[in-house]
Amino acid sequence: MKLKMDYNNALSERIGKDGIFKEQIDKLSAAVAKANTAMTVKRAAGKMAWRDLPYNQEGVVKEILDYVNQEKDGIDAFVVLGIGGSALGPSAVQQALNHPFWNELPREKRGGFPKLYVLDNVDPERLVYFFQTVDPTRCLYNVISKSGSTSETMSQFMIIQQLLEEKLGKEAAKRRIVCTTDAVSGNLITIAKAEGYKYFIIPSAVGGRFSEFTPVGLLPAAFCGIDIKGLLVGAAQMDELCKNEDIYKNPAHMYALLHYIAMNNGKNISVMMPYADSLKLISDWYAQLWAESLGKMYDLDGKVVNVGQTPVKALGVTDQHSQVQLYAEGPFDKIIVFLGVDEYRETITIPKTYSDMPSLGFLGGVTHNELIKTEQAATEYAVTKAGRMNISLTLPKVNAQTLGQLLYFFEVATAYAGELLNIDAFDQPGVEEGKNATYAMFGRPGYEDKKAELDAAPVKDRKYVI
Ligand code: PA5
């Protein structure tokens, strides 16, 4: 039961001049060896703590499962308050592994587990409409923030804390809040301890977008009955594969190398196109991982490089009817990743209603499983014929184990691409800048210089506002 990568259609022998020549891969052997060493050295030095998560969380998993057993029957919904790396993973895993209409199912069809909501934005309409949808006092709120100070998440927390305390009283409200955060840094851990909230720790050396295998992802998943041990088993299986120093035997390293060569050939766009509704939000999770990790101004030597690749989210077959025209005939600026599934969890057959009409008759007796897979193969064929680089990743089935493999695969590929690009894949100074500007605009103490910088910025010219 293993994720499979097929990169035939990235190679020149299949797609012509715009593909990658095998010699190009072999010529990069020095860069590959350097990246291999960096990955090993950094891991040994504890700078890639996320790689140890499949192995070192037995105690955490037990604590999570005990907590779920203790709390799940007393709540209608489990609600994630988080953003970015503290929200995208929980949403993607839930969509991949549970029923697509989970929240609409009666409780017994959810195995007795609560509904799940992920409130990752501060659009004022979201919370107001949420409060109109559920009984907010019957929810357990998981405040997730690695830094413990992200404005969006902390603002949601403060609104909900006030609401719960008003409706339930301070003591009962405590049981409705669980925090997931760093053991030391930020306000959230201080608040959790002071208020007496249950909390789970994100290991300090694990960054937001690499935190899905910590309680950030494991706690919400466990509250929805997902096999979190299976997720970790899958991640460990992929870790074994990704230790191989031979690039031809290491799928994540090869994925990164192909994208690296593609970037150097002017392919600045990485399209992720799952052919499964269950994997749609994996594209969102991947988009953050790939964009925030690799989009950097400086390299590790301090040189301005402005590298990165813009992730584009697509869904097969839906986006065949919107984006594929561009992929086949537009600029040669993309590498497309088809994310497929060998065996879907359900089968549905098209009736032979109009067998006398040739343009419909061919569909009679065909399953949607055959239709979606055939359309994927046909789209791969079409873009390949048009000379467009594409790779296919295939899961034998979507389950906890294969999903663990897939998420871990992308994490390793991203880190390895960072090494090839000679950048720090684990920081996000561009995001910090926006956060700091927000603080300054609100007059937060300590941000006076930033406020002065903003005040000194040129004002917009009204003549360009129509
Ligand atoms: O990957 C990252 O570090 C970011 O996307 C963070 O996950 C995001 O900004 C939220 O941060 P925090 O978990 O500290 O609230």
Residues whose N, C-alpha, C, O or C-beta is under 5 A from the ligand:
A	BS01	PA5	I83 G84 G85 S86 I144 S145 K146 S147 G148 T150 G207 G208 R209
